[in-house]
């Protein structure tokens, strides 16, 4: 279920917005009347996402880019701003992940996730500033429970997402005087996403995951989209610098996350 918000006349750009949680966010803003741009590396996915957003009546566009390249990010902002005039909302959700123990992971593998998640987020944040330095602008970083719950097989993601959350809080301080609000959303186990398929590839792991969530269900992509719609709305005008878990209480059950890590270790 998507909660009703009106974003008519607003402009939104979503990095990583062509699949999973981030596409769900982009789609919800499009349904709410916003002009939405999506960005990711795969041009075919970009085109498919743009077609989907246009089917909801959104005057949308897309950019094939790698957030690890700051010039790509800067060019996307520049082009989108030339089309819409002002950018009101920025969602930074590009991410990489694969389960691996620290001793079984290459330095390049660790670096790749840190570069996409953390450095990529920094590139988006730094590049967006000139377009969002106004009261009412909203910037949302998509984080993960690994930022504050240590999980085996996830040392790279834990390190990267912890950095993302601290970047959120630091820039909320630095940019708050201009009226820019910056927050993180930390999704829990979300059904029918690539991330969940990787972290819980078997039925036994899915069952264990559900059992570790206090609400005893996986989340839906709309659950994250609703949080993004709320945090970007006037109803959240005094909310900045937070990390919002949207996880059915999963963040309170760190033992459950540890249990999943132990299961993955013995795959």
C-alpha positions in Angstrom: 0.0 0.0 0.0 1.3 3.4 -1.0 0.2 6.4 1.1 -1.2 9.3 -0.8 1.1 12.4 -1.2 1.0 15.1 -3.8 4.3 16.0 -5.4 2.9 17.7 -8.5 5.5 20.2 -9.8 8.3 18.7 -7.8 11.5 17.2 -9.3 13.2 14.1 -8.0 16.3 12.3 -9.0 17.0 8.7 -7.9 20.4 7.1 -8.1 20.2 3.3 -8.4 16.6 4.0 -9.4 16.1 1.2 -12.0 15.5 -1.8 -9.8 14.3 -3.0 -6.4 13.7 -0.6 -3.6 15.0 2.4 -5.5 12.7 1.8 -8.5 9.8 1.4 -6.0 10.7 4.9 -4.6 11.0 6.4 -8.1 7.6 4.9 -9.1 5.9 6.2 -6.0 7.1 9.7 -6.6 6.0 9.4 -10.2 2.5 8.3 -9.2 2.4 11.3 -6.8 2.9 13.7 -9.7 6.7 14.4 -9.6 9.0 14.6 -12.5 11.5 11.8 -11.9 14.9 11.0 -13.2 16.5 7.6 -12.6 20.2 6.7 -12.8 22.1 3.4 -13.0 24.9 1.7 -14.9 22.7 -0.4 -17.2 21.3 1.6 -20.1 18.6 -1.1 -20.8 17.4 -0.9 -17.2 17.4 2.9 -17.4 15.2 2.9 -20.5 12.8 0.3 -19.0 12.5 2.3 -15.8 11.8 5.5 -17.7 9.1 3.8 -19.7 7.5 2.6 -16.5 7.6 6.0 -14.9 6.1 7.6 -18.0 3.3 5.1 -17.9 2.3 6.7 -14.6 2.1 10.1 -16.3 5.5 11.4 -15.1 7.7 13.5 -17.4 10.7 11.3 -16.7 14.2 10.8 -18.0 17.2 8.6 -17.2 20.9 8.5 -17.1 23.3 5.6 -17.6 26.2 6.3 -15.2 28.5 5.0 -12.6 28.3 6.8 -9.2 32.0 6.0 -8.7 32.7 8.6 -11.4 31.9 12.0 -10.0 31.9 13.6 -13.5 29.1 11.3 -14.5 27.1 12.3 -11.5 27.7 16.0 -12.0 26.6 15.7 -15.6 23.4 14.0 -14.7 22.5 16.8 -12.2 23.4 19.5 -14.7 21.3 17.9 -17.5 18.3 17.2 -15.2 18.4 20.7 -13.8 18.4 22.1 -17.4 15.2 20.2 -18.0 13.3 20.9 -14.8 14.8 24.2 -13.5 14.9 23.2 -9.8 15.7 19.8 -8.2 13.7 19.3 -5.0 14.5 15.8 -3.9 17.6 13.6 -4.2 17.6 9.9 -3.4 21.0 8.2 -3.3 20.5 4.5 -3.4 23.2 2.9 -5.6 24.7 0.0 -3.8 26.7 -3.2 -4.2 26.7 -6.4 -2.1 27.8 -10.0 -2.1 28.1 -12.4 0.9 31.7 -13.2 1.7 33.9 -13.7 4.8 36.6 -11.0 5.3 39.4 -13.6 4.8 37.7 -14.9 1.6 37.3 -11.5 0.1 39.7 -9.8 -2.2 40.9 -6.2 -1.5 39.2 -5.3 -4.8 35.9 -6.8 -3.8 36.0 -4.8 -0.5 37.0 -1.7 -2.3 34.3 -2.1 -4.9 31.4 -2.1 -2.4 32.9 0.8 -0.5 33.4 2.8 -3.7 29.8 2.2 -4.8 28.1 2.7 -1.5 30.2 5.3 0.3 32.2 7.1 -2.3 29.2 7.0 -4.6 27.0 8.6 -1.9 29.6 11.3 -1.4 29.7 12.0 -5.1 25.9 12.3 -5.2 25.9 14.5 -2.1 28.6 16.8 -3.1 27.3 17.1 -6.7 23.7 17.8 -5.7 24.5 20.7 -3.3 24.3 23.6 -5.8 20.9 22.4 -7.0 19.3 21.8 -3.6 20.6 24.6 -1.4 17.2 26.0 -0.6 14.6 25.6 2.2 12.5 22.5 1.7 15.0 20.5 -0.2 15.2 16.8 0.8 18.1 14.5 0.4 17.7 10.8 1.4 20.5 8.2 1.5 19.5 4.5 1.4 21.4 2.8 4.1 21.2 -0.7 5.6 21.0 -2.4 9.0 24.6 -3.4 8.5 25.6 0.2 9.3 24.9 -0.5 13.0 24.3 -4.3 13.3 27.6 -6.2 12.7 26.9 -9.2 10.4 29.2 -12.0 9.4 29.8 -12.2 5.6 29.1 -8.5 5.4 32.2 -6.6 6.6 32.4 -4.6 3.4 28.8 -3.5 3.6 29.0 -2.8 7.3 32.0 -0.5 6.8 30.4 1.3 3.8 27.0 1.8 5.2 28.3 3.0 8.6 30.1 5.7 6.6 26.9 6.6 4.7 25.0 7.2 7.9 27.8 9.4 9.4 27.9 11.3 6.1 24.1 11.9 6.4 24.5 13.2 9.9 27.5 15.4 9.2 26.0 17.0 6.1 22.7 17.5 7.9 24.7 19.7 10.3 26.7 21.5 7.5 23.7 22.2 5.2 20.9 22.7 7.8 21.3 26.4 7.9 20.2 26.6 4.3 17.1 24.6 5.0 18.3 21.4 3.3 17.2 18.3 5.2 19.3 15.1 4.9 18.2 11.7 6.2 18.9 8.0 5.8 16.4 5.2 5.4 17.6 1.8 6.6 15.5 -0.9 5.0 15.2 -4.3 6.7 14.5 -7.5 4.9 12.4 -6.5 1.8 10.8 -9.2 -0.2 11.3 -9.6 -4.0 14.5 -7.6 -4.1 17.9 -8.6 -5.5 19.5 -7.9 -2.1 17.2 -10.3 -0.3 17.6 -13.0 -2.9 21.4 -12.8 -2.4 21.3 -12.8 1.4 18.6 -15.4 1.8 18.7 -17.6 -1.3 17.1 -20.6 0.2 13.7 -21.2 1.7 15.3 -22.1 5.1 17.1 -18.7 5.1 13.9 -16.9 4.2 12.0 -18.6 7.0 14.8 -17.8 9.5 14.8 -14.2 8.3 11.0 -13.8 8.8 11.3 -15.4 12.3 13.9 -12.8 13.2 11.6 -9.9 12.4 9.4 -8.9 15.4 6.5 -8.2 13.0 7.0 -11.7 11.6 7.0 -10.7 7.9 9.3 -9.3 5.3 8.7 -5.8 4.2 7.5 -4.6 0.8 9.0 -2.1 -1.5 6.1 0.2 -0.8 7.1 0.3 2.9 10.4 2.0 1.9 8.7 4.2 -0.7 6.2 5.4 1.9 9.0 6.4 4.2 10.8 8.4 1.4 7.5 10.1 0.5 7.0 11.1 4.1 10.5 12.3 4.8 10.4 14.5 1.7 7.1 16.0 2.6 6.2 19.1 4.6 5.0 16.7 7.3 8.6 16.0 8.0 9.8 19.6 7.8 11.6 19.4 11.2 13.2 16.0 10.6 16.9 16.0 9.6 19.9 14.0 10.3 18.1 10.8 11.3 18.7 7.2 10.3 15.2 5.7 10.0 14.9 1.9 10.2 12.0 0.6 8.2 12.3 -3.0 9.1 9.5 -4.3 11.2 11.6 -4.0 14.4 14.5 -6.0 12.9 17.1 -3.5 14.1 16.0 -4.3 17.7 16.7 -8.0 17.1 20.5 -8.1 16.4 20.6 -11.7 17.5 18.5 -12.6 14.5 20.9 -10.9 12.1 23.8 -12.7 13.8 21.8 -16.0 13.3 21.5 -15.3 9.6 25.2 -14.5 9.3 26.0 -17.9 11.0 23.7 -19.7 8.5 25.4 -18.0 5.6 28.8 -19.0 6.9 27.8 -22.6 6.7 26.3 -22.5 3.2 
